């Protein structure tokens, strides 16, 4: 039967694909966030410093500076199902190496290999969803995929509660994350089978990936670069904090590991629930740059409040949760109003490269700052330098959002502050 005569994939079949790739993403996100609740255990049992722990998290981001280029190239060359399999296997090999022995550089090698597979797996899943879903269904499919993925983060950060006994030894939580990493391979295998069947029986769209075309980098306007700067400062103020959050809550505020893990997971919980709601809000009121200013402003006091007071920690974490839900709901879609539709892959790929550069540097910087201040349960003031760094990032976020608002309210604006705008430049 000619391909043009083949029917579209049924809705049930497409949703089965969505669930399968989302299961792979669940495992991916779990492994990434499994390190944070272990920070104090690694310090006590293996003698790791905060700089060592920062390295373990930072080295994940290092290959991600390049994977949007390499991962997209691999997907284009060998296809989706083979790419998913390769990236899924890397997501399994990395955690296996990390759990092998308590040597810093061996564990870092495992995190590096995991990073090589994890972000490329996200690119491949994005391409798969774009192949199977269209129009309004695509946005909804992305939302479901992200919600299931973030459940992996939520499960990892709360593992001190549901797997409390595992934290008696540093290796056991890593072995649990290794078990969850098998979901990446499982998802890749099942997707392979489903795609082979579908290619014989359905008409599928072409896969699209986030590829960086370097000739286009000089064609983006000033507003785009303000958003990129805001992206770097915002995520560098959130994820490196989460790296040390559980340890910080235990040593500076005397919480249990279980409570610290739940407090850290509040950000993920807010993002799962509130991000779509904020997306609906901004569509009704516009004011995108103003909302990004407001969210960045929330981050300035929260770290200093936690560093200098014994306030109920739910208050600053809820403030962070609002910011963590609001900025992504506004920032990522805003790029589509500023950049030509034909260059969106380049624009998002470039943002991802620069964002991961920031995560790499600031995980190392905060680890150094905590060691420099000799941060510990007997010296909680040692965390203050790192908290000041996070607050300064919040101030920079406000600054870049202000510059964006000034630009958008001028003659070179793209309508970010209005209620109705074009879906993307053409």
C-alpha positions in Angstrom: 0.0 0.0 0.0 1.4 3.5 -0.9 2.4 5.6 2.1 -0.1 8.3 1.2 -2.9 5.7 1.4 -2.0 4.7 4.9 -4.2 6.0 7.7 -3.1 8.3 10.5 -2.1 6.5 13.7 -5.1 6.0 16.0 -5.4 8.2 19.1 -5.0 5.2 21.3 -1.8 4.2 19.6 -0.4 7.7 19.8 -1.2 7.9 23.5 0.5 4.6 24.1 3.6 6.1 22.5 3.3 9.1 24.7 3.2 7.0 27.8 6.1 4.9 26.8 8.5 7.8 26.1 7.3 9.5 29.2 8.2 6.4 31.3 11.7 6.7 29.9 11.7 10.4 30.9 10.6 9.5 34.4 13.7 7.3 34.8 15.9 10.0 33.3 14.6 12.7 35.8 14.8 10.3 38.8 18.5 9.6 38.2 19.4 13.3 37.9 17.8 14.3 41.2 18.9 11.2 43.1 22.1 13.0 44.1 20.7 15.9 46.2 19.2 13.8 49.1 22.6 11.9 49.3 24.8 14.9 49.8 25.2 14.6 53.6 25.6 10.8 53.3 28.4 11.2 50.8 30.0 13.7 53.1 29.8 11.5 56.2 30.6 8.1 54.7 33.0 9.0 51.8 34.5 12.2 53.1 33.3 14.2 50.1 33.4 18.0 50.3 30.7 20.3 48.9 33.1 21.0 46.0 33.1 17.3 45.3 29.3 17.1 45.4 29.1 20.2 43.2 31.4 18.5 40.7 29.2 15.4 40.6 26.2 17.6 39.6 28.2 20.0 37.4 29.8 17.3 35.3 26.3 16.2 34.2 25.8 19.6 32.6 29.2 19.7 30.9 28.4 17.4 27.9 25.0 19.0 27.7 26.7 22.2 26.4 27.3 20.2 23.2 24.6 17.5 23.1 22.0 19.7 21.4 24.4 19.7 18.4 25.6 16.1 18.6 22.3 14.6 19.7 20.4 16.3 16.9 23.1 15.1 14.4 22.8 11.5 15.6 19.0 11.5 15.4 19.1 12.9 11.9 21.7 10.4 10.8 20.5 7.1 12.3 16.8 7.8 13.1 14.7 8.1 16.2 14.5 4.5 17.4 18.2 3.8 17.2 19.0 7.2 18.8 16.6 6.5 21.7 18.2 3.1 22.2 21.7 4.6 22.3 20.8 7.4 24.7 18.7 5.1 26.9 21.7 2.7 27.2 24.0 5.6 28.2 21.4 6.6 30.8 21.8 3.0 32.2 25.6 2.7 32.0 26.2 6.1 33.7 24.3 5.2 37.0 25.9 1.8 37.0 29.4 3.2 37.0 28.4 5.8 39.7 27.2 3.0 42.0 30.2 0.8 41.5 32.7 2.3 44.0 33.0 5.2 46.3 35.8 7.0 44.3 35.1 10.6 43.3 36.4 10.4 39.7 34.8 7.1 39.0 31.4 8.4 40.2 32.0 11.6 38.2 32.7 9.5 35.1 29.3 7.8 35.6 27.5 11.2 36.0 29.3 12.4 32.8 28.2 9.4 30.8 24.7 9.8 32.2 24.7 13.5 31.2 25.8 12.5 27.6 22.7 10.3 27.3 20.1 12.2 29.4 19.8 15.5 27.5 20.1 13.8 24.1 17.3 11.5 25.3 15.1 14.6 26.0 15.9 15.9 22.5 14.9 12.5 21.0 11.7 12.3 23.0 10.9 15.9 21.8 11.4 14.8 18.2 9.3 11.7 18.8 6.4 13.6 20.2 6.6 16.1 17.2 6.4 13.1 14.9 3.3 11.5 16.5 1.3 14.6 17.6 0.1 17.7 15.7 -1.5 21.1 16.5 -3.1 21.6 19.9 -2.5 17.9 20.8 1.2 18.5 20.6 1.2 21.1 23.4 -0.9 18.9 25.5 1.3 15.9 24.8 4.4 17.9 25.8 2.6 18.9 29.0 1.7 15.3 29.9 5.3 14.2 29.1 6.7 16.9 31.4 4.4 16.1 34.2 5.3 12.4 34.2 9.0 13.3 33.9 8.8 15.6 36.9 7.2 12.8 38.9 10.6 11.2 38.6 12.2 14.2 40.2 9.5 14.3 42.9 10.0 10.6 43.7 13.8 11.0 43.9 13.7 14.0 46.2 11.3 12.2 48.5 13.2 8.9 48.4 14.5 9.6 52.0 10.8 9.1 53.1 9.7 6.1 51.1 13.2 4.4 51.0 14.4 5.6 54.4 16.4 2.5 55.2 18.4 2.7 52.0 20.1 5.8 53.3 22.1 3.8 55.8 24.6 3.3 53.0 25.6 5.7 50.2 25.5 3.0 47.6 21.9 1.8 48.1 20.1 5.0 46.9 22.4 4.9 43.8 21.3 1.3 43.2 17.7 2.4 43.4 18.4 5.1 40.8 20.1 2.5 38.7 16.9 0.4 38.9 14.9 3.4 37.7 17.4 4.1 34.9 16.3 0.8 33.3 13.1 2.6 32.4 15.1 4.6 29.9 16.1 1.4 28.1 12.7 -0.2 28.5 11.0 2.9 26.9 13.5 2.8 24.0 12.9 -0.9 23.4 9.1 -0.6 23.4 9.2 2.6 21.3 11.4 0.7 18.7 8.8 -2.1 18.5 5.9 0.4 18.2 7.6 2.5 15.5 8.5 -0.5 13.4 4.9 -1.6 13.5 3.6 1.9 12.8 5.8 2.5 9.8 4.2 -0.5 8.1 0.6 0.4 9.1 0.4 4.2 9.6 1.4 7.4 8.0 3.9 9.2 10.3 5.2 12.7 10.2 8.8 13.7 9.9 10.9 14.0 13.1 12.3 17.4 14.0 15.1 18.1 16.4 16.7 21.1 18.0 19.8 21.6 15.8 22.1 24.6 16.2 22.9 26.3 12.9 25.8 28.6 13.8 25.2 31.0 10.9 21.8 31.9 12.5 23.3 33.0 15.8 24.0 36.5 14.6 20.5 37.0 13.3 18.6 37.0 16.6 17.5 40.3 18.0 18.3 42.0 21.3 15.1 40.8 23.0 16.2 37.2 22.4 19.5 37.7 24.1 17.8 39.3 27.1 15.7 36.2 27.4 18.8 34.0 27.2 20.5 36.0 29.9 17.4 35.7 32.1 17.3 31.9 31.4 20.9 31.5 32.6 20.6 33.6 35.7 17.2 32.0 36.7 18.1 28.3 36.3 21.6 28.9 37.8 19.8 30.2 40.9 17.5 27.2 41.1 19.1 23.9 40.2 22.5 24.5 41.9 20.5 25.4 45.1 18.7 22.1 44.8 22.0 20.3 44.6 22.8 21.3 48.2 19.2 22.0 49.4 18.7 18.9 51.5 22.1 19.1 53.1 21.5 22.8 53.8 18.1 22.2 55.4 19.6 19.6 57.6 22.7 21.5 58.7 21.4 25.1 58.8 17.8 24.5 59.9 18.0 21.1 61.7 15.4 19.3 59.6 15.5 15.6 59.0 16.6 14.3 55.6 13.0 13.3 54.9 11.7 16.8 55.6 14.6 18.4 53.6 13.8 16.2 50.6 10.1 17.1 50.7 11.0 20.9 51.0 13.2 20.6 48.0 10.5 18.7 46.0 8.1 21.6 46.6 9.6 23.3 43.5 8.9 20.2 41.4 5.3 19.9 42.8 4.6 23.6 42.0 5.9 23.2 38.5 3.8 20.2 37.8 0.6 21.9 38.9 1.1 25.7 38.4 3.1 26.0 35.2 0.1 25.2 32.9 -2.1 27.6 35.0 0.4 30.4 34.7 0.5 29.7 31.0 -3.3 30.3 30.8 -2.9 33.4 32.9 -0.3 35.0 30.6 -2.4 34.3 27.6 -5.2 36.3 29.2 -3.2 39.3 30.5 0.0 39.5 28.5 2.7 41.4 30.5 5.2 38.7 29.9 8.3 40.7 30.8 6.6 42.2 33.9 5.7 38.7 35.1 9.3 37.5 34.6 10.5 40.6 36.6 8.1 39.6 39.4 9.2 36.0 39.4 12.9 37.0 39.5 12.2 39.5 42.3 10.8 36.7 44.4 14.2 35.0 44.3 16.2 37.9 45.8 14.9 37.7 49.4 14.2 33.9 49.7 17.9 32.8 50.0 18.8 35.6 52.5 15.7 34.8 54.5 16.8 31.1 54.8 20.4 32.1 55.4 19.8 34.6 58.2 16.6 33.6 59.9 14.9 30.5 61.2 11.7 31.2 59.5 9.2 28.4 58.6 10.9 27.0 55.5 7.7 26.4 53.7 7.3 30.2 53.2 10.5 30.8 51.1 10.1 27.5 49.3 6.6 28.4 48.2 7.9 31.7 47.0 10.6 29.8 45.0 7.9 27.4 43.7 5.9 30.3 42.3 8.9 31.7 40.5 9.9 28.2 39.3 6.4 27.7 37.8 6.0 31.2 36.4 9.2 32.0 34.6 9.3 28.8 32.5 5.6 29.3 31.6 6.4 32.7 30.2 10.1 32.5 29.1 10.2 29.5 26.7 7.0 30.4 24.8 8.2 34.1 24.5 11.0 33.0 22.2 8.4 32.0 19.6 7.2 35.6 19.4 10.7 37.0 18.9 12.5 34.4 16.6 11.4 33.4 13.1 9.6 30.1 13.1 12.2 28.5 10.8 14.9 29.3 13.3 13.2 28.2 16.5 15.2 24.9 16.7 18.4 27.0 16.6 17.1 29.5 19.1 16.1 26.8 21.7 19.2 24.8 21.1 21.4 27.8 21.7 19.5 28.6 24.9 20.0 25.1 26.1 23.8 25.3 25.4 24.2 28.5 27.4 21.9 27.4 30.2 23.9 24.2 30.8 27.1 26.3 30.7 25.7 28.3 33.6 24.6 25.1 35.5 28.1 23.7 35.1 29.8 26.8 36.4 27.5 27.6 39.3 27.4 24.0 40.7 31.1 24.3 40.9 31.0 27.8 42.3 28.5 27.0 45.0 30.3 23.9 46.1 33.5 26.0 46.4 31.6 28.8 48.3 30.3 26.3 50.9 33.7 24.8 51.4 35.3 28.3 51.6 32.8 29.2 54.4 33.3 25.8 56.0 29.5 25.2 55.9 28.4 22.5 58.3 25.9 21.8 61.1 28.2 23.5 63.6 28.8 26.5 61.2 25.5 27.1 59.3 26.8 30.7 58.6 29.2 29.1 56.1 26.3 28.8 53.7 25.8 32.5 53.5 28.2 33.3 50.7 26.4 30.8 48.4 23.1 32.3 49.4 24.3 35.8 48.5 25.4 34.4 45.1 21.9 33.1 44.5 20.3 36.4 45.6 22.6 38.3 43.2 21.4 36.0 40.4 17.9 37.0 41.3 18.8 40.6 41.0 20.4 40.0 37.6 17.2 38.3 36.5 15.1 41.3 37.5 17.6 43.5 35.6 17.4 41.5 32.4 13.7 41.3 32.6 13.5 45.1 33.0 15.7 45.6 30.0 13.4 43.2 28.0 10.4 45.2 29.1 12.0 48.4 28.0 12.9 46.9 24.7 9.5 45.4 24.1 7.7 48.7 24.9 9.8 50.5 22.3 9.7 50.6 18.5 11.5 47.2 18.3 9.0 45.3 20.4 7.4 42.0 19.4 4.2 42.3 21.4 5.3 40.4 24.5 3.5 42.8 26.7 0.2 42.6 24.8 -2.7 40.1 25.3 -2.8 38.9 21.8 0.3 38.3 19.7 1.2 36.2 16.7 2.0 32.6 17.4 5.4 33.1 16.0 7.3 35.3 13.5 7.1 34.2 10.0 
